[in-house]
């Protein structure tokens, strides 16, 4: 029953993973921006009397943000967008599989394959090489213990599941509007700001922080990175991961209903 979804997940993952030049270019770009952000934070902390996070945690948060940047659903799956433009999306109605599950498996593989090489290279650079050359203060600090590592792995897995769910929702908007321009323009700034990618959510006005951490985008960046830094530990970390999974379930149900509604009304014209 799961064979077709596992097959498309494996095939898409291997296909996207082949684009090594894109991964290296993305890694180089993210190193550049990560370094710029770390220098900005260094200047900020030099003159700040108080800050919501320690400098070490902020630096680690920044490097993790660059490593897992592709979790952000700032644009729809380009293959789905291309199918909508060409009319090939009609074939999705003919597949003997669940359309939402099919798109979800594709989105999950697409996200994971873009993250895997960049995250690995970023970890080696920021957590290993930088300390070795005397730049440990500006490098990635490791979690305190094995329990934190295990919780971080669980939080990252939950973030991947949540990200794929959001990507499917974007795909539905593209299929309904027949263009990816509006969906992408709308999703990019929202996901960058509300996830904590632009600046950590802790730096927002204090009154807003509890609400910002309850919304789904926080589960992509802020939640797993706070687990890495030890700001979320034990039952607090488990509860935060549970919130990630709860949003995945809610958005998944919403996405399934939306996919069924849109695909039932798809019309392809031409000759």
Secondary structure by P-SEA (a helix, b strand, c coil): caaaaaaaaaaaaaaaacaaaaaaaaaaaaaaaaaaaaaaaaaaaaccccccccaaaaaaaaaaaaaacccccccccaaaaaaaaaccccccccccccaaaaaaaaaaaaaaaacaaaaaaaaaaacccccccccccccccccccaaaaaaaaaaaaaaaaaaaaaaaaaaaaaaaaccaaaaaaaaaaaaaaaaccccccccccccaaaaaaacccccccaaaaaaaaccccaaaaaaaaaaaaaaaaaaaaaaaaaaaaaaaacccccc
